[in-house]
Amino acid sequence: MSAAVAGLQTNPFPGLRPFREDEEHLFFGRENQIDAMVDKLAETHFLAVIGTSGSGKSSLVNCGLRPALRQGLMARAGTAWRMAQFRPGNDPIGAMARALARDGVLFHEDAAAGLTLAEIIETTLRMSKLGLIDICEQAALDKGVNLLVVVDQFEELFRYRQLGTAGRGGDQRISEEAAAFVNLLLEVGERAVGQIFIVVTMRSDFLGDCTQFPGLAEAINAGQYLVPRMTRDERRAAIEGPIRVGRAEIAPVLLTRLVNDVGDNPDQLSILQHALNRTWARWQDQSGGNGPLDLAHYEAIGTMAHALDQHAEQAYAELGATRQQQICEKLFKALTDKATDPRGVRRPTTLGELRVLTDATAVEVAEVIAVFRDPSRSFLMPPAGEALEAETVIDISHESLMHQMGR
């Protein structure tokens, strides 16, 4: 392949971030799991996709479940779907309202009485535990149109509830809001409302925390889909498939090494994706896209064992003055919590709050964020190119950063 053609090749591996739905053509190795998820969702209207950190829960929903529903795999539901996906963060009901308010999900944006559509929806959601059902009825969706509500990173809700035990003002309100949010979801599952389906993704080490909310453990027991380990052939397909889509080849010795390195550990999939992303970039840089991806390219980026830490160190080295490095340290400590919960919990935080926590200006914080959310890294979210405002929520792209980033 000529260097000119190679220039057209885009990296087919997302790195640490989950696959997006529009990257379905790059998603391999999970085909056998999708039917089971669709069947469980059809039966219960409440699907809990459970797995270890790094097992690919979000990607499985984005590139497996969602396309499958649009393609009509849930036969009695048809192919007409509206989808709202969000993470609960520190404002779960507000996050749900904003997701439902996106143009074309339930309504088309239309200002009324001085309130935004999100504010109107949030008011309805807060009225009772039937709020989600009520707002869907108000939307008067056409017959045969279904609504899928996806709550990604559901475990964030437990940290939100823990704020209620911090001994500070407003604790009772926080605890009540977390419970109200759960009730909105459970009511859909209990009533099995025809048009509404709920999906949550959650780390398996938080399963025990579900007993904090009455009815949640029972709903998860009924609708649980535990993400299984990928077989050796599935791991091979997940590596080789995207490379072929990217019009490249991989040396057999490297393919075997990668399959062996990822092993049977399901939480290594995100690390694998990052290492493949880096290996592809190294291959393009060194060979101009000629010849196969080979073992030398993989070893040059540190292999799965060290690729993430080395990449993070490169980003850190790009920071200019000591001032930026100090902001960086405070930034990552603000975005992660390994002190109150040794399992490690992501702590999405607005840019405005980060400015206060880092004792820096918004511009200074944004400059540090820009280094770590560069498209070649995607360590921080939202993705590069999205404007950062005071209310923009900043987050690490994956939990593995908490465990693999040595600094």
WOQUI-V561939 format. One record per backbone hydrogen bond with DSSP energy under -1.0 kcal/mol. CO is the residue of the C=O (numbers start at 1). NH is the residue of the N-H. If there is no record, write none. Layout:
CO,NH + CO,NH
This chain:
2,6 + 3,7 + 5,8 + 6,9 + 20,23 + 21,24 + 23,26 + 24,27 + 30,33 + 33,37 + 34,38 + 35,39 + 36,40 + 37,41 + 38,42 + 39,43 + 40,44 + 41,45 + 45,198 + 47,200 + 48,225 + 49,202 + 50,227 + 51,204 + 52,55 + 56,60 + 57,61 + 58,62 + 59,63 + 60,65 + 61,66 + 64,68 + 65,69 + 66,70 + 67,71 + 68,73 + 69,72 + 73,75 + 74,77 + 80,146 + 82,148 + 84,150 + 86,152 + 88,91 + 91,95 + 92,96 + 93,97 + 94,98 + 95,99 + 96,100 + 97,101 + 102,105 + 107,104 + 112,115 + 115,112 + 116,120 + 117,121 + 118,122 + 119,123 + 120,124 + 121,125 + 122,126 + 124,127 + 128,131 + 130,134 + 131,135 + 132,136 + 133,137 + 134,138 + 135,139 + 142,145 + 146,82 + 147,197 + 148,84 + 149,199 + 150,86 + 151,201 + 153,156 + 154,157 + 155,158 + 156,160 + 157,161 + 158,162 + 159,163 + 161,164 + 162,165 + 163,166 + 168,171 + 170,174 + 171,175 + 172,176 + 173,177 + 174,178 + 175,179 + 176,180 + 177,181 + 178,182 + 179,183 + 180,184 + 181,185 + 182,186 + 183,187 + 185,189 + 186,190 + 187,191 + 188,192 + 188,193 + 195,147 + 197,149 + 198,47 + 199,151 + 200,49 + 201,154 + 202,51 + 203,206 + 204,207 + 207,210 + 208,211 + 209,212 + 210,213 + 213,216 + 215,219 + 216,220 + 217,221 + 218,222 + 219,223 + 223,48 + 225,50 + 231,235 + 232,236 + 233,237 + 234,238 + 235,239 + 236,240 + 237,241 + 240,244 + 241,245 + 242,246 + 243,248 + 244,247 + 249,293 + 251,255 + 252,256 + 253,257 + 254,258 + 255,259 + 256,260 + 257,261 + 258,262 + 259,263 + 265,268 + 266,269 + 268,272 + 269,273 + 270,274 + 271,275 + 272,276 + 273,277 + 274,278 + 275,279 + 276,280 + 277,281 + 278,282 + 279,283 + 280,284 + 281,285 + 282,286 + 283,287 + 284,288 + 287,290 + 293,251 + 294,298 + 295,299 + 296,300 + 298,303 + 299,302 + 302,306 + 303,307 + 306,310 + 307,311 + 308,312 + 309,313 + 310,314 + 311,315 + 312,316 + 313,317 + 316,319 + 321,325 + 322,326 + 323,327 + 324,328 + 325,329 + 326,330 + 327,331 + 328,332 + 329,333 + 330,334 + 331,335 + 335,347 + 337,345 + 341,344 + 345,337 + 349,394 + 350,354 + 351,355 + 352,356 + 353,357 + 354,358 + 355,360 + 361,365 + 362,366 + 363,367 + 364,368 + 365,369 + 366,370 + 367,371 + 368,372 + 369,373 + 372,379 + 372,380 + 374,377 + 374,378 + 379,397 + 381,395 + 383,386 + 389,392 + 390,352 + 392,351 + 394,349 + 395,381 + 398,401 + 399,402 + 400,404 + 401,405 + 404,406
